[in-house]
Amino acid sequence: MLIPILSYLLASSAAAGPALDSLSAQAGPEAAAAAAQAPAPSRKQQREWTVMVYMNGKSNIEPFALADLNRFETLGSTDKVAIVAEIGRSKGLDNDTTADGDWSGVRRYYVTKDSDKDHVASTLLADLGDPDMGDWKEAAAFLKWARTEYPAKKYLFVIWDHGWGWIDPVKPGKPAAASYSRSISHDFVTGNYISALDMGKIFKEGGKVDMYVSMACFMQMAEVAYEIKDAAQVIVGSEEVIQLASLNWEDFLSRLEEKPASGPEAAGVMMTETFREMYSRPEFVDMLDKTKYGTQLSAIRASALPGLAARTKAWYELAMAAGDKAALAKAKEGVLRFEVGDETTDPDKSISFYGDLYNFVELAGRNADASLPGAAGLAKAGEELKSYIADSLTISNVWVGKDRTGKEYSNTHGIALQIPGKPGNLIEYYPTYSRLAFEKATGWDRFVKYLGTI
């Protein structure tokens, strides 16, 4: 999970950016008050893009939220691209920092260009007090506000924080049988977080966007993407843990500002390509090696998700009918799985239940017994599913490195799925799978249970 990376980044100024506790005290309450009284920038002009970043730093990754906001300032807003952020922070949590005046609560900023990476100098638009950033309604309110105040031809919305894919971890003191469901934007102060099931509500309330980005772990899953398939044209995220070195904001924003007329698919390619370039630098390769991680990011077409669901359903039904359990057992064993556990809880990553869908289907086909009844039809369906993922669903998929078991991240193809591994309990979570739109469209859980018998 995140602990090895978090420890490494906190200890490494090369990867983690500036020493945040040493930020200038000039950003204290007086400076904040002065910023709040500063004239608001021109808002109502229509730009090409408005980039909206919902940064929940009310957790153990607060220093990295502040660092990324400072990174946005290396470019700042222009007359073509507006950048706005809602950022939260708190006091007394692990990795709490006194940086930038040690304020707490939630603020909204209009991001302006600034070369001081030790101080957030952007225009403070609002101090919101301390709302719950784990409530989807707060995210929706920010989105709606930003769309109204900074109109654009195209909108990019980012949720920045911890993520758990489709699962909703059990809250302390709350029984697993309760109807709780939360999977992204963890507010450690309130104990609340946004569920996969609630993600679509953000956009129904706040408005649709052209590109949605999860700067959070495990969120590029079919189960998550299907919840927001009608909310955005392009969905960007990682199948794996996403390192707290984050995305390559500087180069992505630079490219977007150089070519503001770019559409969402082109912007998705910009984000993935700049991500790969950053993590290919020697200092990041060294970080991945030391923390025993690879990394991956993909951009997918939301409009292709119903087709993915249909082809996935067709394939698994044929797989169950063929009954080639030996091939499926080898696929379960060999599939690239993602780091739900760690070296202690899941030494060989065989219990992890998140895996790359393409890679799983590929391995099942490679090990299939062609003599079995139905094998030919299953093989054809597998090829059709893989081709659809590669050619229709995935706009761009990038990777660097390999995982701690030696599996190359070239085995990622842009979309993950619930694929059960060996029995084991890596994390307790609420039984909400049956309520997911992807499950309702595919009945995938029936195949999950079938795989559990193999």
C-alpha positions, -999 to +999 in steps of 0.1 A: +000+000+000+011+036+005+033+033+036+066+025+019+062+052-007+050+078+019+080+071+041+104+073+012+090+106-001+089+122+033+126+114+036+136+124+001+135+160-009+144+150-045+111+131-048+089+150-024+097+185-035+105+214-010+109+208+027+074+219+035+078+226+072+103+254+063+079+274+041+078+311+047+059+323+078+048+352+056+019+330+046+003+333+081-031+347+090-023+383+081-011+373+046-042+351+041-064+380+051-047+403+027-050+377-001-087+373+007-092+411+003-072+412-030-093+420-061-107+389-076-094+380-111-116+383-141-139+353-140-167+354-165-147+355-197-150+321-214-117+303-216-107+272-235-103+251-204-111+254-167-090+230-146-107+223-112-087+204-085-105+191-054-076+186-031-085+167+001-053+171+022-072+165+055-052+133+060-017+120+063-007+133+029-012+170+036+024+180+027+019+166-008-013+185-014+005+218-006+034+208-028+011+201-057-007+234-053+027+251-055+035+231-086+003+244-102+017+279-096+048+272-118+024+278-147-006+295-132-038+305-150-039+323-183-066+339-205-070+305-221-068+282-191-081+288-156-068+267-127-089+267-095-084+245-065-103+237-033-078+225-008-083+212+027-058+206+055-059+199+092-039+199+124-027+170+146-027+142+120+003+121+109+027+141+087+010+173+097+031+203+085+033+238+098+040+250+062+024+281+046+012+296+079-002+263+094-038+273+086-065+246+088-098+241+071-108+244+035-100+272+010-106+280-026-078+295-047-075+309-082-041+297-092-016+324-104+019+321-116+046+322-090+082+309-088+083+305-050+079+268-044+079+273-006+048+295-005+013+294-020+009+329-035-023+323-055-054+345-050-074+332-020-110+334-031-128+319-001-121+305+033-149+279+037-144+270+073-141+233+078-166+214+056-165+177+051-144+169+021-154+133+023-190+143+013-198+141-024-220+172-020-189+193-011-172+181-042-203+188-063-206+223-048-170+231-058-175+218-093-207+238-097-192+269-083-161+266-106-181+260-137-202+291-129-174+314-119-149+303-146-169+293-177-150+275-204-155+255-236-140+224-218-138+214-182-112+191-164-121+180-129-096+163-105-102+145-072-069+145-053-065+122-023-064+086-012-084+061-032-094+024-028-110+016-062-145+003-059-142-010-023-155+009+007-133+003+037-150-004+070-149+026+093-138+020+129-168+012+150-191+007+121-203-029+113-196-043+078-232-051+075-242-014+076-250+003+043-219+025+042-201+030+009-170+052+005-139+048-017-122+081-025-114+115-009-109+104+027-114+132+052-095+120+083-111+147+105-147+136+099-139+100+091-160+103+059-151+096+023-168+095-011-182+062-024-179+048-059-216+047-058-218+084-051-193+096-077-219+100-104-239+122-081-211+147-081-215+154-118-253+152-118-253+180-092-223+199-103-224+194-140-207+172-166-170+176-175-149+168-205-121+151-186-121+135-152-089+126-133-084+105-102-051+115-085-058+086-062-049+049-060-067+021-078-094+042-093-090+032-130-113+002-126-143-008-147-164-008-115-155+029-108-155+042-143-189+028-150-204+049-123-192+081-141-196+069-177-221+097-184-202+124-165-171+128-186-158+121-221-123+110-209-114+093-176-078+093-164-065+073-135-042+045-123-049+008-119-022+007-093-011+027-063-004+062-075+028+076-060+027+108-040+051+123-064+018+127-081+012+136-118+035+157-140+015+188-134+042+212-147+046+196-181+009+188-185-003+223-178+025+237-200+013+216-229-023+224-223-015+261-222+005+258-253-023+241-271-055+252-254-077+243-283-069+206-277-099+184-270-103+160-241-087+130-258-056+150-267-055+163-232-057+128-219-027+118-240-008+149-227-014+138-191-003+102-196+027+110-218+040+136-193+034+112-165+056+086-182+083+111-189+085+122-153+086+087-139+113+077-164+137+103-149+166+087-129+154+100-096+119+086-100+132+053-114+153+051-082+123+058-061+103+031-077+131+007-073+136+015-036+099+012-028+095-019-050+067-005-072+061+001-108+036+028-120+009+031-146-016+057-158-043+055-185-068+076-203-100+058-214-132+067-234-162+068-212-185+062-242-168+028-247-177+015-213-210-001-222-193-019-250-167-031-225-194-044-202-211-063-230-179-080-243-168-088-207-201-105-200-200-124-233-165-136-226-170-148-190-202-166-198-184-186-225-155-192-201-179-207-175-196-228-202-163-241-215-153-250-179-115-248-186-106-244-149-070-252-155-066-222-178-084-199-155-063-212-126-031-202-145-046-168-154-054-162-117-019-171-108-002-151-135-023-120-138-007-087-128-023-078-095-022-044-078-009-036-043-040-039-021-018-055+006+019-053+012+050-075+017+038-086+051+001-093+044+005-105+008+041-115+003+037-128-033+007-106-042-015-136-047-043-125-023-048-091-040-082-090-057-075-061-082-060-072-116-056-060-152-086-073-172-068-076-206-039-095-190-062-119-173-081-127-205-048-130-224-034-155-199-066-175-199-065-177-237-028-186-238-034-216-215-067-227-229-074-263-239-085-260-275-100-294-275-128-285-251-163-279-264-169-242-267-131-234-268-132-218-302-160-195-293-143-185-261-111-178-279-129-155-304-147-137-276-114-132-258-097-117-288-127-094-294-125-082-258-088-076-259-091-057-292-119-036-278-099-026-248-068-018-269-085+000-298-118+014-286-116+018-248-081+029-242-069+062-256-034+060-240-018+037-214+017+042-200+038+024-175+072+023-159+090-005-141+078-037-125+062-048-093+080-064-063+073-099-077+091-091-109+060-087-131+064-060-157+039-032-159+038-036-196+011-061-187-012-033-179-036-023-206-056+005-191-085-010-171-086-031-139-113-053-125-122-073-094-103-106-100-102-128-068-069-142-058-061-167-031-082-166+001-071-140+026-082-108+043-062-078+033-088-052+043-124-052+057-149-036+034-186-032+030-205-056+008-216-031-018-205-048-050-241-058-060-251-022-061-225-011-086-237-002-121-210-024-138-222-054-118-258-047-128-247-045-164-226-076-165-233-099-135-195-101-131-199-111-095-212-145-106-179-151-124-160-138-093-177-164-072-170-191-099-133-181-099-133-184-061-139-222-065-108-226-087 
